[in-house]
């Protein structure tokens, strides 16, 4: 379906968009996924496949995002690949989107599984946000991306105060003082496969101020100077003739 209906991006096909992807894959040490563009005015990006992964971005996303923000979105999707989220995302999508048509009257019995998968799905988005922040070296582009998704294109949101917006997320998280508040929050998010944008902004700014972020960033920078296989992106020790990951001959 990707080959039949979308535009596959590459060095000779819309390279201005494609060129965002290879440096991200190299920095994270993952094999480069196939990369597709589809016509859809809604800004979105998604990843499918486990052994043969493909990332798709929509025309609406390209129109909305600045260069750094597009890189942040792609790094987020590559974070899903790095964390091996994609198989379970596919399972969650199937359970939530077509489960009722498959199971019919038994669909209600699968509700706890559906809600558990959605809960995990939301947490996986936060992990992918962290991967994007590590690639960028800070939280700036990820926070700006959340602002675009919340409020619209840069022409409308270029002057949004990131700290004030993140404070919305913190304020929302603090609305859990009573059982009633916690129940309302649970009802609001339980059917969502992504955390709310203000909460994601607060979370990524908060995490990028931790020692864990600084340690991982230093490790990633160190590994980026290690040679990587051009075929699969895995690091190798100088002197090796073949990649121990994919078997390709090393130059």
C-alpha positions as CSV (number, residue, x, y, z in Angstrom):
1,X,0.0,0.0,0.0
2,X,2.9,2.4,0.7
3,X,4.4,1.7,-2.7
4,X,1.0,1.9,-4.4
5,X,-0.4,5.1,-2.9
6,X,2.4,7.2,-1.4
7,X,5.6,8.9,-2.6
8,X,8.7,7.1,-1.4
9,X,11.4,9.7,-0.5
10,X,15.0,9.3,-1.1
11,X,18.2,11.0,-2.4
12,X,16.6,11.5,-5.8
13,X,13.0,12.0,-4.7
14,X,12.3,15.2,-2.7
15,X,15.7,15.2,-1.1
16,X,15.1,18.3,0.9
17,X,12.6,16.3,3.0
18,X,14.5,13.0,2.9
19,X,17.8,14.5,4.0
20,X,16.4,15.0,7.5
21,X,16.3,11.2,8.1
22,X,19.8,9.7,7.6
23,X,21.6,11.7,10.2
24,X,19.0,10.8,12.8
25,X,19.3,7.1,12.0
26,X,23.1,7.3,12.2
27,X,23.0,9.1,15.6
28,X,20.6,6.5,17.1
29,X,22.4,3.6,15.5
30,X,19.4,2.1,13.7
31,X,18.9,0.9,10.1
32,X,17.3,3.5,8.0
33,X,13.5,2.9,7.5
34,X,11.7,3.4,4.3
35,X,10.3,7.0,4.1
36,X,7.0,8.0,2.6
37,X,5.0,11.1,2.0
38,X,1.2,10.9,1.8
39,X,-1.5,13.5,0.9
40,X,-3.4,14.4,4.1
41,X,-4.0,18.0,5.3
42,X,-3.8,16.8,8.9
43,X,-0.3,17.1,10.4
44,X,0.7,13.6,11.3
45,X,3.6,11.0,11.2
46,X,3.4,7.3,11.9
47,X,5.6,4.2,11.7
48,X,4.6,0.7,10.7
49,X,6.5,-2.6,10.4
50,X,8.9,-4.5,12.6
51,X,11.3,-6.4,10.3
52,X,10.8,-3.9,7.5
53,X,9.9,-0.5,9.0
54,X,8.4,2.4,7.1
55,X,7.8,6.0,8.3
56,X,5.1,8.1,6.8
57,X,4.7,11.9,7.1
58,X,1.7,13.8,5.8
59,X,1.6,16.8,3.5
60,X,-0.1,18.7,6.4
61,X,2.9,18.0,8.7
62,X,5.4,19.3,6.1
63,X,3.3,22.5,5.6
64,X,3.1,23.0,9.4
65,X,6.6,22.3,10.6
66,X,9.9,24.3,10.4
67,X,13.0,22.4,9.5
68,X,14.1,21.7,13.1
69,X,10.5,20.6,14.0
70,X,10.4,18.2,11.1
71,X,13.6,16.7,12.3
72,X,12.2,16.4,15.8
73,X,9.1,14.5,14.5
74,X,11.3,12.1,12.5
75,X,13.6,11.6,15.5
76,X,10.5,10.8,17.6
77,X,9.4,8.2,15.0
78,X,13.0,6.7,14.9
79,X,12.7,6.6,18.7
80,X,9.8,4.2,18.3
81,X,12.0,2.1,16.0
82,X,14.9,2.1,18.5
83,X,12.6,1.1,21.4
84,X,10.9,-1.6,19.3
85,X,7.5,-0.1,20.0
86,X,6.1,-0.6,16.5
87,X,4.9,-4.2,16.8
88,X,2.9,-3.3,19.9
89,X,1.6,-0.1,18.3
90,X,0.2,-2.2,15.5
91,X,-1.4,-4.6,18.0
92,X,-2.9,-1.7,19.8
93,X,-4.2,-0.2,16.6
94,X,-5.8,-3.4,15.6
95,X,-7.5,-4.0,19.0
96,X,-8.8,-0.4,19.1
97,X,-9.8,0.2,15.5
98,X,-11.1,-3.1,14.2
99,X,-11.5,-5.2,17.4
100,X,-15.3,-4.8,17.5
101,X,-15.8,-5.9,13.9
102,X,-13.8,-9.0,14.6
103,X,-15.1,-10.0,18.0
104,X,-18.6,-8.7,17.8
105,X,-20.5,-9.3,21.1
106,X,-17.2,-10.4,22.7
107,X,-15.6,-7.0,22.2
108,X,-16.7,-5.8,25.6
109,X,-14.6,-8.6,27.2
110,X,-11.5,-7.2,25.5
111,X,-12.0,-3.7,26.9
112,X,-9.4,-4.2,29.7
113,X,-6.8,-5.3,27.1
114,X,-7.7,-2.3,24.9
115,X,-7.3,0.2,27.8
116,X,-4.0,-1.4,28.9
117,X,-2.6,-1.2,25.4
118,X,-3.6,2.4,25.1
119,X,-2.0,3.1,28.5
120,X,1.2,1.6,27.3
121,X,0.9,3.4,24.0
122,X,0.8,6.8,25.7
123,X,3.9,5.9,27.7
124,X,5.7,4.9,24.6
125,X,5.1,8.3,23.1
126,X,6.9,9.9,26.0
127,X,9.9,7.6,25.5
128,X,10.0,8.6,21.8
129,X,9.9,12.2,22.8
130,X,13.0,11.6,24.9
131,X,14.7,10.0,22.0
132,X,14.0,13.1,19.9
133,X,15.3,15.4,22.6
134,X,18.5,13.3,22.7
135,X,19.0,13.6,19.0
136,X,18.5,17.4,19.1
137,X,20.6,17.8,22.3
138,X,17.8,19.7,24.0
139,X,14.1,20.0,24.4
140,X,13.6,23.1,22.2
141,X,12.5,21.5,18.9
142,X,10.3,18.9,20.6
143,X,8.5,21.6,22.7
144,X,8.0,23.8,19.6
145,X,6.5,20.7,17.8
146,X,4.0,20.3,20.5
147,X,3.0,23.9,20.3
148,X,2.4,23.6,16.5
149,X,0.3,20.5,17.1
150,X,-1.7,22.3,19.8
151,X,-2.2,25.7,18.2
152,X,-1.5,25.6,14.5
153,X,1.2,26.7,12.1
154,X,4.1,29.0,13.0
155,X,2.3,32.0,11.5
156,X,-0.1,31.7,14.5
157,X,2.1,30.2,17.2
158,X,5.6,31.6,16.6
159,X,5.3,33.9,19.7
160,X,3.9,31.3,22.1
161,X,5.9,31.3,25.4
162,X,7.1,27.7,25.8
163,X,7.6,28.0,29.6
164,X,4.1,29.3,30.1
165,X,2.6,26.6,27.9
166,X,4.5,23.9,29.7
167,X,3.1,25.4,33.0
168,X,-0.3,24.5,31.6
169,X,0.7,20.8,31.6
170,X,2.0,21.1,35.1
171,X,-1.2,22.7,36.3
172,X,-3.2,20.0,34.6
173,X,-1.2,17.3,36.3
174,X,-1.8,19.0,39.7
175,X,-5.6,18.7,39.2
176,X,-5.6,15.3,40.9
177,X,-6.2,16.3,44.5
178,X,-9.5,14.5,44.8
179,X,-10.8,11.1,43.6
180,X,-13.3,13.0,41.4
181,X,-10.5,14.9,39.7
182,X,-8.5,11.8,39.1
183,X,-11.6,10.0,37.7
184,X,-12.2,12.9,35.3
185,X,-8.6,12.9,34.2
186,X,-8.7,9.2,33.7
187,X,-11.9,9.4,31.6
188,X,-10.5,12.2,29.5
189,X,-7.3,10.3,28.5
190,X,-8.3,6.6,28.7
191,X,-9.3,6.3,25.0
192,X,-6.3,8.4,23.7
193,X,-3.2,6.8,22.2
194,X,-1.1,10.0,22.8
195,X,-0.7,12.0,26.0
196,X,-2.1,15.6,25.8
197,X,0.3,18.1,24.2
198,X,0.7,20.4,27.2
199,X,1.5,17.4,29.4
200,X,4.1,16.2,26.8
201,X,5.7,19.6,26.7
202,X,5.9,19.7,30.5
203,X,7.3,16.2,30.7
204,X,10.0,16.7,28.1
205,X,11.2,20.0,29.6
206,X,11.2,18.4,33.0
207,X,13.2,15.4,31.8
208,X,15.8,17.4,29.9
209,X,16.7,19.1,33.2
210,X,17.6,15.8,34.8
211,X,21.0,14.1,35.3
212,X,19.8,11.1,33.3
213,X,19.4,13.3,30.2
214,X,22.8,14.7,30.6
215,X,24.4,11.2,31.0
216,X,22.6,9.8,28.0
217,X,23.4,12.8,25.9
218,X,27.1,12.5,26.8
219,X,27.0,8.7,25.9
220,X,25.3,9.4,22.6
221,X,27.8,12.1,21.7
222,X,30.6,9.6,22.4
223,X,29.1,6.8,20.4
224,X,28.4,9.2,17.4
225,X,32.2,9.3,16.9
226,X,32.4,5.5,16.6
227,X,32.3,4.2,13.0
228,X,28.9,2.8,11.9
229,X,28.0,0.2,9.3
230,X,26.6,2.0,6.2
231,X,24.2,-0.8,5.6
232,X,22.5,-1.2,9.0
233,X,23.8,1.7,11.0
234,X,25.3,-0.4,13.8
235,X,28.6,0.6,15.4
236,X,31.7,-1.5,14.7
237,X,35.2,-1.7,16.0
238,X,37.9,-0.4,13.7
239,X,39.7,-3.3,12.0
240,X,36.6,-5.4,11.4
241,X,36.1,-6.6,7.8
242,X,32.4,-7.5,8.1
243,X,29.5,-6.0,10.2
244,X,28.5,-8.4,13.0
245,X,25.0,-7.1,12.8
246,X,24.1,-7.6,9.1
247,X,27.2,-9.2,7.6
248,X,27.9,-6.4,5.1
249,X,31.5,-5.7,4.1
250,X,33.0,-2.8,5.8
251,X,35.1,-0.2,3.9
